[in-house]
Amino acid sequence: MNDHADIEFLEYVVKSLVDEPDKVHVDRKVDEMGVLLTLKVSAPDMGKIIGRNGNTAKAIRTLLRVVGMKNNARVNLKIEEPEGGRGPRTGAERAAMDVDQALDDLKL
């Protein structure tokens, strides 16, 4: 595998998930801690990359670790908040969203 297999893999997976693949951008930095990939996507696609409870992001990170192991490198992923993003949710906001989601689920 080549030196940038991690970037190619990440771009392939992320572009398959998002609605605006042309706005996917990955930066790669190498230091003593390993490889850091920084992912930028459009604001509307952010939820697709994070997934419910962060499960999609966790899965992508796990797969990147496997790609890194094949290349004897430690690979970490940082997902950047897009311009105009709203930042992390508070506990109250999450609770309100959970209630709203439960009510929506009941409307079969």
WOFEN-V403173 format. One record per residue. N is the residue number from 1. PHI is phi in whole degrees, -180 to 180 (none if undefined). PSI is psi in radians with two decimals (none if undefined). OMEGA is omega as a letter, one per 30 degrees, with the letter a starting at -180 (999 if undefined). Layout:
BEGIN
((N/PHI/PSI/OMEGA) (N/PHI/PSI/OMEGA))
END
This chain:
BEGIN
((1/none/2.68/a) (2/-85/3.04/a) (3/-64/-0.46/a) (4/-111/0.52/l) (5/-62/-0.55/a) (6/-66/-0.73/l) (7/-65/-0.82/a) (8/-60/-0.75/l) (9/-63/-0.86/a) (10/-61/-0.80/l) (11/-61/-0.73/l) (12/-61/-0.85/a) (13/-65/-0.87/a) (14/-66/-0.76/a) (15/-64/-0.45/l) (16/-73/-0.41/a) (17/-93/-0.53/a) (18/-93/2.86/l) (19/-87/-0.40/a) (20/-121/1.28/a) (21/-63/-0.41/l) (22/-71/-0.24/l) (23/-99/0.14/l) (24/-83/2.24/l) (25/-137/2.33/a) (26/-124/2.24/l) (27/-106/2.57/a) (28/-128/2.22/l) (29/-129/2.45/l) (30/-119/2.29/l) (31/-143/-2.91/a) (32/-66/-0.34/l) (33/-84/-0.25/a) (34/127/-2.58/a) (35/-104/2.30/l) (36/-115/2.05/l) (37/-101/2.24/l) (38/-110/2.12/a) (39/-105/2.31/l) (40/-124/2.28/l) (41/-133/2.95/l) (42/-68/2.70/a) (43/-56/-0.77/a) (44/-65/-0.40/a) (45/-89/-0.12/a) (46/-58/-0.75/a) (47/-63/-0.58/l) (48/-68/-0.57/a) (49/-80/-0.68/a) (50/-75/-0.83/a) (51/78/2.95/l) (52/-65/2.25/a) (53/57/0.38/l) (54/76/0.22/a) (55/-66/-0.65/l) (56/-66/-0.78/l) (57/-62/-0.71/l) (58/-62/-0.75/l) (59/-65/-0.73/l) (60/-63/-0.75/l) (61/-62/-0.72/l) (62/-62/-0.80/l) (63/-65/-0.65/l) (64/-65/-0.61/l) (65/-63/-0.68/l) (66/-65/-0.77/l) (67/-60/-0.72/l) (68/-64/-0.73/l) (69/-61/-0.65/l) (70/-64/-0.43/a) (71/-110/0.28/a) (72/53/0.78/l) (73/-138/2.62/l) (74/-94/2.08/a) (75/-111/2.22/l) (76/-120/2.64/a) (77/-120/2.26/l) (78/-115/2.23/l) (79/-105/2.04/a) (80/-83/2.42/l) (81/-68/2.22/a) (82/-70/2.81/l) (83/-55/2.35/l) (84/80/0.11/l) (85/-68/2.85/a) (86/-101/0.01/l) (87/77/-3.10/a) (88/-66/2.61/l) (89/-85/2.62/l) (90/-84/2.91/l) (91/-59/-0.70/a) (92/-65/-0.69/l) (93/-65/-0.72/l) (94/-63/-0.75/a) (95/-63/-0.75/l) (96/-63/-0.68/l) (97/-67/-0.67/l) (98/-63/-0.72/l) (99/-66/-0.81/l) (100/-60/-0.73/l) (101/-65/-0.72/l) (102/-63/-0.74/l) (103/-65/-0.72/l) (104/-63/-0.69/a) (105/-64/-0.54/a) (106/-73/-0.37/l) (107/-83/1.37/a) (108/-72/none/999))
END
